[in-house]
Every structure is written in C-alpha cells, then in structure tokens.
Amino acid sequence: MVILLEIKDLRKLSDEELAKKIKETKEELFTKRMQQANGTLEKPVQLRTLRRDVARMKTILNERKKETVSGGVK
C-alpha cells in the first residue's frame, strides 16, 4: 500500500502519530526491499516513494522541534 502522502495532511498529525506513521512506513519499506531482493517487487518506484514519505515526516518533526527550541520565533 504505497501512498504518496500530502504534506498538508501530515502537518495535521500530532508528533506521536507522525512517529507511528514513520515506523509503519519503514516497516513497509523493509518489506519492499525484501521483495526487490527476491525479484518479486512489481513496481520499483515504490521504494523511492516510501523513502521520500519517511523524509517528509522526519522533516516535519524536525521543524516542530526547532520551533519549540527557538520559542516559535521565525
């Protein structure tokens, strides 16, 4: 179930929900990597999509962390 996640939808999630989603996506990425190694992965682009989704979620978490450290001043 590879879904390109929308940034606006991810930003609505809490930090805990984002962390949970990152974990789920990484598990799915691992599964897809195993399928690729076995030669059963039908759409190799799924790997790139999942990696990018994880990066998006981590970026949002890091932005939030920086905002709390700096006191919300941009």
C-alpha positions as CSV (number, residue, x, y, z in Angstrom):
1,M,0.0,0.0,0.0
2,V,2.2,2.8,-1.2
3,I,0.6,6.2,-0.9
4,L,2.2,9.4,-1.7
5,L,1.5,11.4,1.4
6,E,0.4,15.0,1.2
7,I,2.3,17.5,3.3
8,K,-0.8,19.3,4.5
9,D,-2.3,16.0,5.8
10,L,1.0,15.1,7.6
11,R,1.1,18.5,9.3
12,K,-2.3,17.9,10.8
13,L,-0.9,14.9,12.7
14,S,0.5,15.0,16.2
15,D,4.1,14.2,16.9
16,E,3.1,10.8,18.2
17,E,1.0,10.0,15.2
18,L,3.9,11.0,12.9
19,A,6.3,8.8,14.8
20,K,3.9,5.9,14.5
21,K,3.5,6.6,10.8
22,I,7.3,6.7,10.2
23,K,7.6,3.4,11.9
24,E,4.9,1.8,9.8
25,T,6.4,3.3,6.6
26,K,9.8,2.0,7.4
27,E,8.4,-1.5,8.0
28,E,6.7,-1.4,4.7
29,L,9.9,-0.1,3.1
30,F,11.8,-3.1,4.6
31,T,9.2,-5.5,3.1
32,K,9.5,-3.9,-0.3
33,R,13.3,-4.2,-0.1
34,M,13.0,-7.9,0.6
35,Q,10.6,-8.3,-2.3
36,Q,13.1,-6.5,-4.6
37,A,15.9,-8.8,-3.4
38,N,13.7,-11.8,-4.2
39,G,12.8,-10.4,-7.6
40,T,9.1,-10.2,-6.7
41,L,8.7,-6.4,-6.5
42,E,6.4,-5.3,-9.3
43,K,6.9,-1.5,-9.0
44,P,10.4,-0.5,-8.0
45,V,9.3,3.2,-7.8
46,Q,7.6,2.2,-4.6
47,L,10.9,2.2,-2.8
48,R,11.6,5.8,-3.8
49,T,8.1,6.9,-2.8
50,L,8.4,5.3,0.6
51,R,11.8,6.8,1.3
52,R,10.5,10.2,0.3
53,D,7.5,9.8,2.6
54,V,9.8,9.0,5.5
55,A,11.9,12.0,4.8
56,R,8.9,14.3,4.6
57,M,7.6,13.1,8.0
58,K,11.1,13.4,9.6
59,T,11.4,17.0,8.2
60,I,8.1,17.9,9.8
61,L,9.2,16.5,13.1
62,N,12.5,18.4,12.9
63,E,10.7,21.7,12.0
64,R,8.5,21.3,15.1
65,K,11.4,20.6,17.3
66,K,13.2,23.7,16.1
67,E,10.1,25.8,16.7
68,T,9.8,24.7,20.3
69,V,13.6,25.3,21.0
70,S,13.5,28.7,19.5
71,G,10.3,29.6,21.2
72,G,8.3,29.8,18.0
73,V,10.1,32.8,16.6
74,K,11.0,32.6,13.0
